[in-house]
Amino acid sequence: MANPLLNVQDLETQFSTPEGTVHAVNGVSLTLDEGETLGVVGESGCGKSVTMLSILQLIPTPPGNIVNGKADFFGGDLLSMNNSEIRTIRGAHISMVFQDPMTSLNPVMTIGKQMAEPLLLHLNMTKDEARKRSIDLLEMVGIPRPADRLKDYPHQYSGGMRQRVMIAMALSCIPQILIADEPTTALDVTIQAQIVELVIKLQKELGMSIIWITHDLGVVASVAHRVAVMYGGFFIEDAPVKELYANPLHPYTIGLLNSLPKINKEGRQRLYSIEGMPPVLYQKPKSCPFAPRCSYVKEHCWQENPPLIPINNENHKVACWVNTKTGRER
């Protein structure tokens, strides 16, 4: 088997606050293969975005601090690089699209200047070359009259068009990895579908790998090859997308899938909800972080946090002491 394009091991990130240290990411590991789309799902505050920002050393320090871990990318450790080294990776080899395009774009710079910046920095293009490349990129993501729109400012674009600009900027240097951090959250449903279709189309054309961060399980089903479910700063299930939807093994994943609205012959049904509240991690959990909300909980769950291990086959991993099919401890 070929080595993964990105291999993150035992990543831990903490934040210092007046109330204490928040253990946001607690030793997560993930791999990403060439051409693969990995969906990372979980509720708000579980550590999805912090994990990806940590990989690119974009965590503000202080209050944030990456206390452990390695992120192997083409033989180099992203987490141990200095500022100069990691800047050659960001944008050129690994790009990120953030969830709010209005705050991600500089409101006092034209779109043309913002699009030219990574081209001038990473590809050493002339201003004329960068302008031509910017026009091609805007055309590629479906912006009408791209040559005229370069001189416009972000407020002159709609939300969907701003997100297309962000995608164009992220793809400008043809990166090996695109990290999309909930890129459709601030958009209406019709524009969401257009952005999803656009990213799938561009992935096929450019052959890049994608990490798609979201809490929308419907989007994940349409874009991802593999899904990693996150809870309380841990990955608690990892499986191919069809396998995860057909055979969820972790109680939290089962709850997430059951909470999706369903249309059936029986008519309306009350939506399922997971009882309780997400953990506030002022202490790193030593027991299963989902135990206080879990209907399958056993005594062992309160004593030891289960590792993420293969179940049934190498492709499906779960961190749970209980077999949710039988209700018995593994």
Protein Blocks (a to p, Z undefined) as FASTA:
>chain_A
ZZdfbdcehiacddddfkbccdfbgoiacdddehiacddeddehilpmmmmmmmnopacc
dfbdcfbdcddeehiafklpcfklmmmmgojlmccddfblklmpcfkbcfklmmmmmmmm
mnopafklmmmmmmmmmmmnopahkllmmmpcfklpcfklmmmmmmmmmmmnopabdcde
hkllmpcfklmmmmmmmmmmmmmmnopacddddfbfklmmmmpmbdcddeehiafbdcdf
klmmmmcfbfklmmmmmmpccddfklpadddddedjddddfbccfbdfklmmpckbcfkl
mmoccddddehiaklccddfbdfknopaZZ
